Amino acid sequence: MSKNDSSNDSDDEQQQNSLIDAPSDEFFDKLLEQRNKAIDPTRPDKNLSGFLDALLEIPDRQLLAADLLFILVINFLLQIANEVGDPQFWLAGGFSQPITMPITLLAVMVRDSKMSISWVLSSLWNRGYSSSSVEDDKVAAKKTFQIWIDYCSIRILMELGYSLLFSHAAIDGWLLFREVWYTAIVMTAFRIAYGRMWSL
């Protein structure tokens, strides 16, 4: 056998080996899909089942419970501000009035339910219950602001829907405005403090 023949055989062998070892198009498609997921994990059209699993995942359940507790605190602060700001409160004796069952308790419970649902939905959408969402002050403040933006949108849509479909009454814009700003201040302070507490 001549040298040319042996070199041709070796070249053919190398080409066959390279064809066998070369990654397939399917391999590159999987890599591209993983890259797209890593870049934009909130796109449901990339992986619907994975998106829903990630959306409903709550790694830090203590943060969820604390969120609900502080939403309730915000409600009581709003109610105290409403009562103190009412002239009739002072005419009736102010803080020296006898303690009775408040007639506005039902309204407080309804508002707390709406606020809690809106905040939890927004937090889930923004991955607000992961440990990395409160890893330091800057991250906690930024994540809370993102949650708050979507929270405001959900609350406005809730009030509009309730007014148009059920109550047919005007929306108390001033109360809603105070609610969202109380929420921004209290929840930002709470989440920063929560992150500091767990970083000790």
C-alpha positions in Angstrom: 0.0 0.0 0.0 1.4 3.4 -1.0 1.9 6.3 1.4 -0.8 8.3 -0.5 -3.3 5.5 0.2 -2.5 5.3 3.9 -2.7 9.1 4.2 -6.1 9.1 2.5 -7.4 6.3 4.8 -6.2 8.3 7.8 -7.9 11.5 6.5 -11.2 9.5 6.0 -10.9 8.2 9.5 -10.4 11.6 11.0 -13.4 13.0 9.1 -15.6 10.1 10.2 -14.5 10.6 13.8 -15.1 14.4 13.6 -18.6 13.7 12.2 -19.3 11.3 15.1 -18.0 13.7 17.7 -19.6 16.8 16.3 -22.5 18.0 18.4 -25.9 17.7 16.7 -28.3 20.6 15.9 -30.5 19.4 18.7 -27.7 19.9 21.2 -27.2 23.5 20.1 -31.0 24.1 20.2 -31.1 22.9 23.9 -28.2 25.2 24.7 -29.9 28.1 23.1 -33.1 27.3 25.0 -31.3 27.2 28.3 -29.6 30.5 27.5 -33.0 32.1 26.7 -34.4 30.9 30.0 -31.5 32.2 32.0 -31.7 35.6 30.3 -35.5 36.0 30.6 -37.0 33.6 33.1 -40.3 35.5 33.2 -41.2 34.6 29.7 -44.0 32.1 29.9 -43.8 31.2 26.2 -40.3 29.7 26.8 -41.4 27.1 29.3 -44.9 27.3 30.6 -44.8 24.5 33.2 -41.5 25.7 34.5 -42.8 29.3 34.6 -45.8 28.3 36.6 -43.7 26.2 39.0 -41.3 29.1 39.6 -44.2 31.6 39.9 -45.9 29.6 42.7 -42.7 28.8 44.5 -42.2 30.4 47.9 -38.7 29.6 49.2 -39.0 32.0 52.2 -42.4 31.3 53.9 -41.5 33.4 56.9 -41.1 36.4 54.6 -44.6 35.7 53.2 -46.1 35.5 56.7 -44.3 38.7 57.7 -45.5 40.5 54.6 -49.1 39.6 55.5 -48.6 40.8 59.1 -47.2 44.2 58.0 -50.0 44.6 55.5 -52.3 44.3 58.5 -50.2 46.9 60.4 -50.6 49.3 57.4 -54.4 48.8 57.6 -54.5 49.7 61.2 -52.3 52.7 60.6 -54.6 53.9 57.9 -57.7 53.4 60.1 -56.1 55.3 63.0 -55.2 58.1 60.6 -58.8 58.2 59.3 -60.3 58.3 62.8 -57.9 60.9 64.1 -58.4 63.1 61.0 -62.2 63.1 61.4 -63.4 66.2 63.4 -66.2 64.1 64.9 -63.6 62.0 66.6 -62.4 64.9 68.7 -65.9 66.3 69.3 -66.9 63.0 70.8 -64.0 63.0 73.3 -61.0 62.0 71.3 -58.9 59.3 72.9 -60.9 59.5 76.1 -63.9 57.9 74.4 -65.1 54.5 75.9 -63.7 51.6 73.9 -66.4 49.9 71.8 -66.5 47.6 68.8 -65.5 49.7 65.8 -68.2 49.9 63.2 -65.5 50.2 60.5 -64.0 46.7 61.3 -65.6 45.1 58.3 -64.2 47.7 56.0 -60.7 47.2 57.5 -61.0 43.4 56.9 -62.1 43.9 53.3 -59.3 46.4 52.6 -56.7 44.1 54.2 -57.9 41.2 52.0 -57.5 43.2 48.9 -54.1 44.6 49.9 -52.8 41.2 50.9 -53.9 39.5 47.7 -52.4 42.3 45.6 -49.1 42.3 47.4 -48.7 38.5 47.4 -49.5 38.3 43.7 -47.0 41.1 42.9 -44.4 39.5 45.0 -44.8 36.1 43.4 -44.6 37.7 39.9 -41.4 39.6 40.9 -39.8 36.6 42.7 -40.0 38.5 45.9 -39.9 35.5 48.2 -36.4 34.3 47.3 -33.6 34.7 49.8 -31.7 36.8 47.3 -34.5 39.4 47.2 -33.4 40.8 50.6 -29.7 39.9 50.6 -28.7 43.6 51.2 -30.3 47.0 51.7 -30.0 48.1 48.0 -31.4 44.8 46.6 -34.2 44.8 49.2 -35.2 48.4 48.4 -35.0 47.8 44.6 -37.1 44.6 44.8 -39.7 46.2 47.1 -40.0 49.0 44.6 -40.6 46.6 41.8 -43.2 44.7 43.8 -44.9 48.0 44.8 -45.2 49.2 41.2 -47.2 46.0 40.2 -49.0 46.2 43.5 -50.3 49.6 42.7 -51.5 48.4 39.3 -53.4 45.5 40.8 -55.0 47.6 43.5 -56.2 50.2 40.9 -57.6 47.5 38.7 -59.3 45.9 41.7 -61.0 49.1 42.8 -62.1 49.9 39.3 -63.5 46.4 38.8 -65.3 46.4 42.2 -66.7 49.9 41.5 -68.0 49.0 38.0 -69.3 45.5 38.7 -70.5 45.6 42.3 -70.7 48.8 44.3 -71.3 51.3 41.4 -69.9 53.9 43.8 -67.1 56.4 43.3 -63.6 55.4 44.3 -62.1 57.1 47.3 -58.9 58.3 45.4 -57.4 60.0 48.5 -57.7 56.9 50.6 -56.2 54.7 47.8 -53.4 57.2 47.4 -52.6 57.2 51.1 -52.8 53.4 51.1 -50.2 52.9 48.4 -47.8 55.4 49.9 -48.1 53.9 53.4 -47.4 50.5 51.8 -44.3 51.8 50.0 -42.8 53.3 53.2 -43.7 50.5 55.6 -42.9 47.6 53.3 -39.5 49.0 52.2 -38.5 49.6 55.8 -39.7 46.2 56.8 -37.9 44.3 54.0 -34.6 46.1 54.6 -34.9 45.3 58.3 -35.8 41.6 57.5 -32.7 41.3 55.3 -30.4 42.8 57.9 -31.9 40.4 60.6 -31.2 37.3 58.6 -27.7 38.5 57.5 -26.5 38.6 61.1 
